[in-house]
Amino acid sequence: MLYRLAVGSVLATLISLTVLAQGCNTTSAPVTAADAEVESGPVGSRGPELLPDGALPPPPPGSLEVSFGPVTVSAGTEKTQCVVKRLGNTGKIHVNRIQNRLGDSSHHLIVYRVADKEEKPTPYDCVPFADTLDPRKGSPLMVTQKAEEELALPRGVAFTMEPDQLVRLEMHYVNSTAAPKTLRSTSTFITLPDPDFRDEADFIFVGNPDIKIPPRSKFKLGPTYLPLPESHEGVHFFALTGHQHKMGINVTVDIATGKDAPVKSVYNVPDWLWNEPKTVFHDPPFDIPKGGGFRFTCEWDNTTNKQLNFGENADDEMCFFWAYYYPSRGSQVCAHTDQLKSGPVDLCCPGDPRCVFLQLAGQ
């Protein structure tokens, strides 16, 4: 059969690209065996300084803020909307910390620096992860699913913002209640003095879309191995966050020199929560050995009476994590799938010749 490229988000088209003329053979096993032991890597405490009640402290004077809303979210509504706004910086700046505060009904927020020419301050319907495949148009800086979260970059590491920088806030929101809600979210940018800047930070998004979770069952996908793109050899990873939807119960990430090689844990959060996924900071950062990659596992407890599959809606499921690193080799979206009868496929975009099909699909 011929395959179709879904017109929509990068994540959906990653799925469609792998379902080629050779057909599908999607299988995953329920949880039936104990996990193998892993060696725990050193996890540093670098991260935000929190107030006694767990809230973020007020940003320092001179910080720059961009907001989404306020908008009224009707009962039973789920949408992804964006705004594009000027950051307000008159000269080039280096951002070493980003604080996100999500309003009521938020599912997650993605913050981008973009090369747009004009503001779009009124929320508009937008495609998730738009322009991620084309670095000339922009790149993601941070993803937040917690009510309040700060991305604190290592000393000397920052995101560079050009004068009069435009920023896009992509808000996925859901109101599952019977009453309307008011949503307002903010993203605050805290700068690093120019003489202290050493390295540019960036972002990589990694996952597996092979999700078919039977009704009323616990389920595990993985461990999935995805080799680090050659372009990213030698970079230093300093923070990771796991991502699932509401039936997700755990995301763990290891690093290894190969698919069947011994592993070292880099993301393993006790009592992991899908709606408040912890960002784990590593101080010092960790490197992936040459020729190695990530091994990650996702688990679910499907309490519904229907099969759950991969998808962007809140009632679908995902198995992803994002990792922050330096020095920059560009942002990428990477996925592994075993859906092809001919064998597994690893795809990282941009950088793979097949990514051109994804770019065409989004036009």
C-alpha positions as CSV (number, residue, x, y, z in Angstrom):
1,M,0.0,0.0,0.0
2,L,1.1,3.6,-0.6
3,Y,1.8,5.7,2.5
4,R,0.4,9.1,3.3
5,L,2.1,11.9,5.1
6,A,-0.2,13.4,7.7
7,V,-0.5,17.1,7.3
8,G,0.0,18.4,10.8
9,S,2.6,18.3,13.5
10,V,6.1,16.9,13.2
11,L,5.3,14.1,15.6
12,A,2.3,12.9,13.5
13,T,4.3,13.0,10.3
14,L,7.2,11.1,11.9
15,I,4.6,8.3,12.3
16,S,3.3,8.5,8.8
17,L,6.8,8.6,7.2
18,T,7.7,5.2,8.7
19,V,4.5,3.4,7.5
20,L,5.7,2.9,4.0
21,A,4.7,0.5,1.2
22,Q,6.1,-2.4,3.2
23,G,3.2,-2.3,5.7
24,C,3.0,-2.3,9.4
25,N,3.8,-4.8,12.1
26,T,3.3,-3.0,15.4
27,T,3.8,-5.0,18.5
28,S,4.7,-4.2,22.1
29,A,4.7,-6.5,25.1
30,P,2.7,-6.1,28.4
31,V,4.7,-5.8,31.6
32,T,5.6,-9.4,32.3
33,A,9.2,-9.4,33.6
34,A,11.2,-7.4,36.1
35,D,13.3,-4.6,34.8
36,A,17.1,-5.1,34.5
37,E,19.2,-3.4,37.1
38,V,20.9,-0.2,35.9
39,E,23.8,1.7,37.1
40,S,22.7,5.1,38.4
41,G,24.6,8.1,37.1
42,P,25.4,11.1,39.3
43,V,22.5,13.6,39.3
44,G,23.4,17.0,40.5
45,S,21.1,19.5,42.3
46,R,21.4,22.2,39.7
47,G,17.9,23.6,39.1
48,P,15.7,26.4,40.3
49,E,15.8,27.9,43.8
50,L,12.3,27.4,45.1
51,L,10.4,29.2,47.8
52,P,9.3,27.3,50.9
53,D,5.9,26.6,49.3
54,G,7.6,25.1,46.2
55,A,6.8,28.2,44.0
56,L,9.4,29.9,41.9
57,P,10.9,33.1,43.2
58,P,10.1,36.4,41.5
59,P,12.3,37.0,38.5
60,P,15.1,39.6,39.0
61,P,14.8,43.2,37.8
62,G,15.5,43.5,34.1
63,S,13.9,40.2,33.2
64,L,11.8,40.1,30.0
65,E,8.3,38.5,29.9
66,V,6.0,37.2,27.2
67,S,2.4,36.2,27.9
68,F,-0.3,34.0,26.4
69,G,-3.8,35.2,27.0
70,P,-5.9,35.8,29.0
71,V,-8.4,33.7,27.0
72,T,-11.6,32.0,28.0
73,V,-11.5,28.2,27.6
74,S,-15.0,26.8,27.1
75,A,-16.1,23.7,28.9
76,G,-15.0,20.5,27.0
77,T,-12.5,22.4,24.8
78,E,-9.1,21.1,23.7
79,K,-6.9,23.3,21.4
80,T,-3.4,24.2,20.5
81,Q,-3.0,27.9,20.0
82,C,0.0,30.2,19.6
83,V,1.0,33.8,20.0
84,V,4.1,35.5,18.5
85,K,5.4,38.5,20.5
86,R,8.5,40.7,20.7
87,L,10.7,40.0,23.7
88,G,11.5,43.6,24.0
89,N,15.3,43.4,24.0
90,T,17.0,46.3,22.2
91,G,20.3,44.5,21.7
92,K,21.6,41.0,21.5
93,I,21.2,39.2,24.9
94,H,22.1,35.8,26.3
95,V,19.3,34.0,28.3
96,N,20.5,31.7,31.1
97,R,17.2,31.0,32.8
98,I,13.6,30.7,31.6
99,Q,10.7,30.6,34.0
100,N,7.3,29.3,32.8
101,R,4.1,29.8,34.8
102,L,1.1,27.9,33.3
103,G,-2.4,29.0,33.8
104,D,-5.6,27.1,34.4
105,S,-6.4,24.4,31.8
106,S,-2.8,24.2,30.5
107,H,-1.6,20.8,29.2
108,H,1.8,22.0,28.1
109,L,3.6,25.1,26.8
110,I,6.4,25.1,24.2
111,V,8.6,28.3,24.0
112,Y,10.3,29.1,20.7
113,R,12.7,31.7,19.4
114,V,11.5,32.5,15.8
115,A,12.6,34.4,12.7
116,D,9.1,35.8,12.0
117,K,8.9,39.4,10.9
118,E,5.6,40.4,12.6
119,E,3.9,39.9,15.9
120,K,0.7,37.9,16.3
121,P,-0.4,38.8,19.8
122,T,-4.0,37.4,19.5
123,P,-4.0,33.6,20.1
124,Y,-4.5,31.6,16.9
125,D,-4.9,28.0,16.0
126,C,-1.5,26.5,15.2
127,V,0.3,23.3,14.3
128,P,2.2,21.7,17.2
129,F,6.0,21.8,16.7
130,A,5.7,24.0,13.6
131,D,8.9,24.9,11.9
132,T,11.0,22.5,14.0
133,L,12.3,20.9,10.9
134,D,13.6,24.2,9.4
135,P,16.1,25.9,11.7
136,R,16.0,29.0,9.5
137,K,12.5,29.7,10.9
138,G,13.2,29.1,14.5
139,S,13.9,26.5,17.3
140,P,12.3,25.3,20.5
141,L,13.9,26.5,23.7
142,M,11.8,24.9,26.5
143,V,8.8,22.6,27.0
144,T,6.9,22.9,30.3
145,Q,4.0,20.7,31.6
146,K,4.3,21.7,35.3
147,A,2.3,24.6,36.8
148,E,5.6,26.5,37.5
149,E,9.0,25.5,36.1
150,E,12.4,27.1,35.7
151,L,15.1,25.9,33.2
152,A,18.3,26.9,34.8
153,L,21.2,26.5,32.4
154,P,24.8,25.7,33.5
155,R,27.1,28.6,34.2
156,G,28.2,30.3,31.0
157,V,25.6,28.5,28.9
158,A,22.7,30.4,27.3
159,F,20.3,30.9,24.5
160,T,21.2,33.9,22.3
161,M,18.5,36.3,21.4
162,E,18.9,38.7,18.5
163,P,17.9,42.4,18.9
164,D,14.1,42.8,18.9
165,Q,13.7,39.0,19.1
166,L,10.3,37.5,18.4
167,V,9.2,34.6,20.6
168,R,6.3,32.1,19.9
169,L,4.4,30.6,22.8
170,E,2.6,27.4,21.8
171,M,-0.1,26.5,24.3
172,H,-1.9,23.1,24.3
173,Y,-4.8,23.5,26.7
174,V,-7.7,21.3,27.8
175,N,-10.8,22.1,29.9
176,S,-12.4,18.8,30.8
177,T,-14.8,20.5,33.3
178,A,-18.4,21.6,32.8
179,A,-17.6,25.3,33.4
180,P,-15.5,27.9,31.4
181,K,-12.0,28.8,32.7
182,T,-9.7,31.7,32.2
183,L,-6.2,30.9,30.9
184,R,-3.1,33.1,31.1
185,S,0.4,31.8,31.0
186,T,3.8,33.6,31.0
187,S,7.4,32.9,30.0
188,T,10.1,35.0,31.7
189,F,13.6,35.3,30.3
190,I,16.5,36.0,32.7
191,T,19.7,37.2,31.1
192,L,23.4,36.4,31.6
193,P,26.0,39.2,31.4
194,D,27.7,39.1,28.0
195,P,31.3,38.6,29.4
196,D,30.1,35.4,31.2
197,F,28.7,33.8,28.0
198,R,30.6,30.7,26.7
199,D,28.4,28.2,25.0
200,E,25.1,28.2,23.1
201,A,22.4,25.8,24.5
202,D,20.0,23.7,22.5
203,F,17.3,21.0,22.6
204,I,16.6,17.5,21.3
205,F,13.3,15.6,21.4
206,V,13.3,11.8,21.4
207,G,10.5,9.2,21.4
208,N,8.8,6.1,20.2
209,P,5.4,6.2,18.5
210,D,4.8,2.4,18.6
211,I,2.0,2.7,21.2
212,K,-0.9,0.2,21.3
213,I,-2.1,-0.2,24.9
214,P,-4.9,-2.8,25.4
215,P,-7.9,-1.8,27.6
216,R,-7.7,-2.3,31.3
217,S,-4.1,-3.3,31.3
218,K,-0.6,-2.2,32.4
219,F,1.8,-1.8,29.5
220,K,5.4,-1.2,28.8
221,L,7.1,0.1,25.6
222,G,10.9,-0.5,25.5
223,P,13.6,-0.3,26.3
224,T,13.9,1.6,23.0
225,Y,17.4,2.3,21.8
226,L,18.1,5.4,19.6
227,P,21.6,6.2,18.6
228,L,22.7,9.8,19.1
229,P,23.0,11.6,15.7
230,E,26.6,11.9,14.6
231,S,26.2,15.6,14.4
232,H,25.7,15.7,18.2
233,E,28.7,13.7,19.3
234,G,30.7,15.4,22.0
235,V,27.8,17.6,23.4
236,H,27.1,17.8,27.1
237,F,23.5,17.0,28.3
238,F,22.5,18.9,31.5
239,A,18.7,18.3,31.9
240,L,16.0,15.9,30.8
241,T,12.2,15.7,31.2
242,G,9.9,12.8,30.4
243,H,6.5,13.2,28.7
244,Q,3.4,11.0,28.6
245,H,-0.3,11.7,28.8
246,K,-2.8,10.9,31.6
247,M,-2.4,7.1,31.6
248,G,1.4,7.3,31.8
249,I,3.0,6.1,35.0
250,N,6.7,6.3,34.3
251,V,9.4,7.3,31.9
252,T,13.0,6.3,32.4
253,V,16.1,7.1,30.3
254,D,19.5,5.5,30.2
255,I,22.6,6.0,28.1
256,A,24.6,3.1,26.5
257,T,27.4,2.5,24.1
258,G,25.1,0.3,22.0
259,K,21.7,-1.4,21.8
260,D,22.8,-4.3,24.0
261,A,25.5,-2.7,26.0
262,P,25.5,-1.9,29.7
263,V,23.5,1.2,30.6
264,K,23.8,4.1,33.0
265,S,20.6,5.8,34.3
266,V,20.2,9.5,33.6
267,Y,16.4,9.9,34.2
268,N,14.6,7.8,36.8
269,V,12.2,9.8,39.0
270,P,10.5,8.0,42.0
271,D,6.7,8.4,41.9
272,W,6.9,10.0,38.5
273,L,3.8,12.1,37.6
274,W,2.6,12.6,34.1
275,N,1.0,16.0,34.8
276,E,4.0,17.3,36.8
277,P,6.9,15.5,35.2
278,K,10.1,16.4,36.9
279,T,13.1,17.9,35.1
280,V,16.3,16.2,36.2
281,F,19.4,18.4,36.2
282,H,22.9,16.9,35.9
283,D,25.8,18.8,37.4
284,P,28.2,18.0,36.0
285,P,26.5,17.3,32.6
286,F,26.9,13.9,31.1
287,D,28.2,12.9,27.7
288,I,27.1,10.0,25.5
289,P,30.1,7.8,24.5
290,K,31.0,7.9,20.8
291,G,28.7,5.7,18.8
292,G,26.3,5.3,21.7
293,G,22.8,6.6,22.3
294,F,19.7,6.7,24.6
295,R,17.7,3.7,25.9
296,F,14.3,4.7,27.2
297,T,11.2,3.0,28.5
298,C,7.6,4.2,29.0
299,E,4.9,2.5,31.1
300,W,1.2,3.0,31.3
301,D,-1.8,1.8,33.4
302,N,-4.8,2.0,31.0
303,T,-7.8,2.2,33.2
304,T,-10.2,2.9,30.3
305,N,-12.2,0.4,28.2
306,K,-10.6,1.3,24.9
307,Q,-7.2,0.7,23.3
308,L,-4.9,3.7,23.5
309,N,-2.6,4.7,20.6
310,F,0.0,7.3,19.8
311,G,-1.5,10.8,19.3
312,E,-1.4,14.5,20.3
313,N,-4.8,14.7,21.9
314,A,-5.0,14.4,25.7
315,D,-6.9,11.1,25.4
316,D,-4.1,9.6,23.2
317,E,-0.7,8.7,24.5
318,M,2.9,9.5,24.0
319,C,6.4,8.2,24.9
320,F,8.9,11.0,24.6
321,F,11.5,12.9,26.5
322,W,13.4,16.1,25.8
323,A,17.0,16.8,26.7
324,Y,18.8,20.1,26.9
325,Y,22.5,20.3,25.9
326,Y,25.5,22.4,24.9
327,P,27.3,23.4,22.7
328,S,24.5,23.8,20.1
329,R,24.4,21.4,17.1
330,G,20.8,22.5,16.3
331,S,17.5,21.3,17.7
332,Q,16.2,18.0,16.5
333,V,13.1,15.7,16.7
334,C,14.1,12.0,16.8
335,A,12.0,8.9,16.8
336,H,12.5,5.1,16.7
337,T,9.9,2.7,15.3
338,D,9.7,-1.0,14.8
339,Q,6.6,-0.8,12.6
340,L,8.3,-1.8,9.4
341,K,8.5,-5.5,8.6
342,S,11.9,-4.7,7.0
343,G,13.3,-3.7,10.3
344,P,13.6,-0.8,12.8
345,V,13.9,2.8,11.6
346,D,15.7,5.7,13.4
347,L,14.9,9.2,12.1
348,C,16.2,12.5,13.3
349,C,15.0,15.8,11.7
350,P,16.4,17.9,10.4
351,G,19.5,16.0,9.1
352,D,18.0,12.9,7.5
353,P,17.2,13.0,3.7
354,R,13.7,11.7,4.4
355,C,13.0,14.8,6.4
356,V,12.2,16.6,3.2
357,F,8.9,14.7,3.0
358,L,8.0,16.0,6.5
359,Q,8.7,19.6,5.4
360,L,6.5,19.1,2.3
361,A,3.7,17.7,4.4
362,G,3.6,20.7,6.5
363,Q,3.4,23.2,3.7
